[in-house]
Amino acid sequence: MGQEIAGADFVTKDFDTFRLRLQDETQRLEQIFARIQHQNDTRYAGLELEAWLIDPTMRPAPINDAFLKMLQDPMVDAELAKFNIEFNTEPLPLTGNCFSRLHTQLQNAWSNASQQAQKLNSELLMTGILPTLKQDDLNPFNMSDLNRYRALNEQILASRGQPVKLDISGEEHLKLTHHDVMLESAATSLQLHTQIPLNIAHHFYNASIMASAAVVAVSANSPFLFGHSLWQETRIPLFEQAIESGGFDGAAHGPVKRVSFGSDYARHSIFECFEENLAHFPVLLPVDLGPASDNLDYLRLHNGTIWRWNRPIVGFNGGRPHVRIEHRTPAAGPTIKDMLANAVFYFGLSHALCDRLIARGVEVAFSDARDNFYKAARYGLDTNIVDFDGQHQRLQKHILDELLPLAAQGLDKLNILASEKDHYLAIIEKRVEKRQTGSDWQQAYIAKHGKDFQKLTKQYLFHQQQGEVVSEWPI
């Protein structure tokens, strides 16, 4: 959904034309995949980071247009809300000193952008959900002035036929009605991209699904929404409900959702996900992109309106197609160093699980992987999950005893420098041992100081700017 579109007004013929071209391009993708089964084994990694612009009172600052004009950085773009922006890194070969290079890219971009924000009397903040956010902030006047967002808002609401009904039960209960898709902008994330050879892409997709519970737990950083203490990672139910829309012919509230954990593992090919896109999801943005072609513009736009927590993406490098998996479960923040540690843990663990899947087959049923994920998002490291042997065990222990060593194996297989592997995995290990994620820190702070979310955000911003990892933050 990163591409801008020409307009936001559509008629029935536009939907029919788009769907015919989408069918054509889905067939083309199957043919392209048949031709490129055997690719070289170079893997690439990249990051996307969504962030907040906030004013001196720690409230959202809807100034991304002025900010981006001042910044003039092609790797930083607008997000749905005027108080959100997105950073992108250049993809790098997933080997050697990849992670220190990604760290440097992101840190330099962040430092420069922070200086520019301060010239506008504002600050940049990276967190899953801004603690000071109010429902009134999420209104169409604060929507970024881009056709794709206006069209998305209109089409999602049309497909639902009713307002958004948010209902999240956690430590407290939040229930409300909202009349646009702006609730989605309350959830900001770190998105991890892996370009992977096509012949093992479905195994890596499945591995990412299996890794999701551990990754969402260690990176949890969204405990509060509109003053309510909810899940450890409240982004997950918030995003799923904010743009809830399902399949064809009255199935908008059926079992197949546009934002979801997915419907199953990919059994034989990653192409199965794109077949499901065509079969189950109505067209949302029927833009005229010209004739169907091997550039797959229709297929890629349609795929961009379906938000699996692990999403396959077709891209092109110099005209050559590739597949990458976008892992969407980690929250933004608390620091650049924490986020790189989250990324290293994910990349190592998913590659090790991919190798394990190829060697042993599926060891965790999809239903168990899905349940593990939602329990980890709700309860964090304290929950019990189903492990590789079908046994129930505490997630904190499972990560320390089994998943961190697996992640280290995966990084060794990728020939990541030992110094980088040890440095970043030690951050995860300490965070899990001390049980102090971003969410844990925020909850402990509020428990000690009361529900002063402005004070919480000021302290959070202070520690973030100091750069020390969250496991070392004092309460």
N, C-alpha and C positions, 0 to 999 in steps of 0.2 A: 504493500500500500504506500510505498514511498514516492511513487511517481505521481506528478500532477496530471490532472485531466482537463479537457477543454471546456466542459460545461457540467451543469448539475441537473438539467431538465431532460427527462426521457419519456418516450411513448412506447406503447406495446411493441411496435415494430423493432425498436432498438433492442429490446430484450430477445426477440426471436432471432434477429440477425446475429447478435453476439453469441447466442447459444449454438447456432449452426457453425459459426467459426470456431467456437470452443470445442465442439465435437471433432471438427477437422483437425485442430491442433493437438487434441488428445491422441488421435490416431497417429499423427506425425511424431509425437513424443515416443510412442511405442516403437515406431520404426527407427527413430534416432537412437533409442536405447539399444535396439538390436544391433546397431552398427558400432556402438562404442563400448561394448561389454568389456573389452580388454584395454584398459588405460594404464599409464604408468602409476606407480604407487606413491607419488608425491602427494602429501596431504597438507592442507593449508588451514590456518586458524585466523579468525577475525572477531572483533568485538563491536557491539553497539551499546551505548549507554544513554539512557534517558535521564534527564535531570530537571531540577526546579530552579526558577528565578524567584527570589523572595525579596521583600522590602525590609527596611530596618526594624519593623515590628514583627518580623518572622512570618508575615502573611504572603500569599502568592502575589507576585508582581507580573501583571499581564503585559509585558513589554518585549516579547521575543522579536517582533518586527524591527523595532529600533535597535535592539541588541544585535541581531544578525547583520543588519546593515553596517553597524559599527565594526563588528568582528571580521566580516569578509573572509570566512574560512569555509571552503567548499566541503569540508568533512563535518561541518556542524549544520544542522537543519532544524526547521520548525517541527513541532509535534502538534497533536490535536488542539491542545489548549495554548493560549498566548503566554502562559507562565511555564511552559515546558519546552525543552530543546533536546536534540539528540546528537550525540557524538559518534563518529565512526572511525575505526582504525583501518589502515591498509592491511589486507590479508598477507600473512607471512607463512613460509614453509614451517610446518609443525615439527620442528627438530632443533637441536642445538640450543642456541640462546634465544629462541623465539619469544619466551615470556618476558625476559628483561627488555627486549625490543618493543613488545606490545605495551609494557608498563611505561617505557619512556615516551612512546607515542601518545598514550592517553594522558600521562602526567603533564606533558608539555602543552597539549591542547587544553587541558583543564586549567592549568596555571594562566595561560594567556587569556582564556575566556573569563576567568574569575577577575582578572585585572580590568577587562573591558566592562564587566557587569558593575564593578565598583564605581566606574566613571558615570554610571547611570543610577548611582545611589542604591544599588541592589547587590545581592550576593547570589552565588550559585550553591545549590545544595543537592547532594545525592542521597536519596532515601526512597524506600518503596512507596510509602504514603506520607505526605507532609502532615505532621501532627496537628498543625494549626488550621488545616483546611476545613472550610465550612461548605455545607451543601449549596448555599447561595453562590459560592464562587464558581460553581459548575453550571454556567448558563451560556446560551448561544452568543452573547456579546463577548465572552471570553474565548470563543472558538477562533483558531488561527484562520486568517483570511485566505483560504485555499479551497478551490472547487471540490477537491477530493473529499474534504471533511464535510462540507455542506451536503454533498451527494450521499456520502455514507450515512449521515444523520437521517436524511429523508428516507433513504431506502431501508435502513434497519427498522425504523419506526413503522414504515409501511408494511414490511414483512411481518412484524409482530402484531400489528393491529390494535395495540394497546400500549400504555406507558410502561416504562421500566419499573419493575417492582423488586426492590432490593430487600432481601431477607436473610440475614447472617446471624446464626446463633453461635456464640463462642463463650468467653468468660462473661460477657454481657450479650444482650440481644439488640440488634439494630434492624428496624423494619421501616421502609419508607417508599414513597413513589417519586419517580423522576420522569421528566417529559422530554428528554433528549439523550444523546449518547455521551454527553460530557462526563458522566461518571467514570467512563473508561480512562479519562485523563488523570484521574486520581491515582492510578497505578503505574509506577515507573520501574523499569527493570534493567538488568544487564542481560543482553542477548548474545549467546556464544555460537559462532558459526564454524562448522567444520566441513571443508571440502574433502570428499571421500571418493575412492574409486567406485564406479557404478556396480561392479560385480559383488561388492560387499556392503553397498549402501543400505540394503534392508536389514542386514545384521547390525550395522551401526545404529540405525534408527531404533531397532529393538533394544539395543544396549543403552541408548539414551533414555528410553522409557524406563528401563530397570534402574538406571542411576538417579532418576528424578527425585525419589523420596529423600535420599541422602543429601542431594544438592539443595533441595528446597529447604531442608531443615537447617543445614549449616549456614545458609545464606539468608535466613529469615530476618526481615528488617521492616515489617509492616504490621505492628500489633494494634494500632489505633486507627479508627476512622470516625470522623465527626465526634470526637470525644469519647467514643465507646471502645472498650478493650474487647477485642474479638479473637481472631486466630493469630497464631504466631506469624503466619504469612497471609494476612487478610487480602492481599492483592489477588490471590487465587479465586476465592468466591466472588470478590468484587468484579474482576474482569469478566468472569464467566457470566455473571448476571447482568452486567452493565450493557452488553450488546448481545444478549441472548436472542438467538434466532436459529431456527433449525431448517428442516428440509421442505420438500414440495407439498403442495395441496393440503394445507391445514396442519402440517406437521411442524409448525414453527416452534412448538413446545414439546416436540417428540424427543426420542432418545439420542438422535444424532445432532450435535450442536456445533455451531461455528466456532465457539471457543470451548475446548474440551481437552481431555487427556487422550483423545482418540478413541476409536472403536475396537481396535485389536492390534496385535503385532502384524507387521508385513510378513507374509508367509513365504513368498517366493521372489518378490521383486518390489522395489520401492515404487514402481509404476502403479501398484495397487492403491496407493494414496491418491494419485491423480485420477484414477478410475472412480474412486469414491467421491472425489470433488465434483466430477461431472454427473454422477448418478444421483447424488444426495443433496447437493447444494444449489439452490436457485442463483441465477446471476444477480448480483447486487449493483454493479456499476457498468451498464451496457454501453460503454464508450465505443465510438467508431475509430478503430485503429488501422483501418485499411484492410486489404485482403488477408486471410489466414496465411501464415508463412512458417518457415522453419525457425524464425526468430521467437515464435511462441508467445507473442505479446498478449494474446487473449488468455491463454492458459496461465501465464505468469500473473496477470492482473487478477484473475479469478482466484488463484491460489493465495494471493495477498489479502483476500477477504475471508480467509478461513484460518483461524488462529489456534491450531493444535499447540499444546505446550512443547511438543517436539514437532517441528514443521519441516518437511522436505521442501527444498527450493531448487529450481532449475535456473542456472545462470550461464553466462558465456564469458570466456576469456579469449580475447582476440578472435571472436567468431566461433570458437570451439565450445560445445556445451559441456557442462559439468553439473554434478549434483552436490548440494551441501545440506547438512542438517542444522537447523536453527533451534538451539535449546533456549527456551524462554522462561524457565522456572526461577532463576535467581533474581532477587530484588536488587535495585541500585543501592550502592553504599555498603558499609558506612565510610570506607576510605578507598582510595585507589589500590592500596596495598591489599586490603581485605578482598576486593573484587578480583584482583589478579590471582590471589590464593584460591578463591572460589572457582575461577576459570581453570587453573592448573589441576585442581581436584577433579573437576568434571572431565577435562580432556584426558587425564590419565585413567580415571575410572571407566569412562565410556569405551576407550580403546581396549582396556584389559577385558571388559565384559564382552566386547565384540569378538575378541579372540576366543574367549571362553564359549560363547554361543556357537561359533563356527566349529569348535572342537567337540562340544558336549550337547548342543541343542538347547532348547529353552528349559531352564531350571525353575523359573518363577512364572506361574500362570499369569496371563494378562490381568485377570480380575484381581489377583493378589498385588501385582505391581501398581495397579490403579488404586486399590485400597491403601496400600502403603503410602502412596503419594499424598492422598487427601488427609490421611491421619498425620503424616509428617507436617503438612502445611498447617493443620489445625493445632497440633500439640507440640510440634518441634522435636527436639532431641529426646524428649521424655516418653514418646510414644513407643508402643510395641509394634513390630513389623514381622512379616513372614520372610524368612531368609531362604538361601539357596536349597536348604534341606527340608523346607516346608515347616520349619519350627518357628515358634514365636519367640522373639527376643527384643530387648530394649534397643532402640535405634542407636543411642549413644554408644553402647558397647559394640554393636555390629560395625559401626564406622571405625572405632578404634582398633578392634581386633581383626577385622576382615577387609573392610573397604579401603582404608588408607594403605595397607600393604598392597592391595590390588592396584590402586592408583599409582603407587610407586613402580610396580611392574609394568604398567602401561606406559609410563613416562620413559622407563628404561628401554622399552621396545621401540619407542619413537626417537631414541638417542638424544633425549633432552639432557642438557648438562646436569651432572649430579648436584652441583652447587645450587642450581635453580630449583631442581626437584626438592632438595632437602629444605631450602629456604621457605618455599611457599607451602609445602605440605606441613611443615612445622607450625605455621600460622593456623592451619585448620586443626591440627592435633591439639594445640593449646586452647583454641576456642571451644572445641568439643569437650576436652577434659574439664575446663572451668565452667562449661555450660553458660558461656556468655556470648551469644550472638547479638546482632543489632537489636533484635526484638527483646531478648532477655535484658539487655542494658536499659532500653527504653521503659520496659515494665518495672524494673527494679527502681529506676529513677522516680517514676510516678508513685510507686508504692512508698517511697521514702519522703518525697517532697509534695505529694498531693497532685491533683489534676490541673497543674499549671503548664499548659502545652506550649505557651510562649517561652517560658523559662526552660522547659525541656529542649525545645528547638534551639535556643541560644547555646545551651551547653553542648548539644549534639554538634552544632556548627563549629563551636570552638574546638572540640576534640577532632572533628574532621579536618579542620584547617591545620591542626598540629601534626596530623598524619600518622599518629600511633594507631596500631591495629586495635580493633574494638575489644578484644579479650583483655586489654590492659587499661581500658577506660575506668576511672573511678566512678562510683555512684554519687 
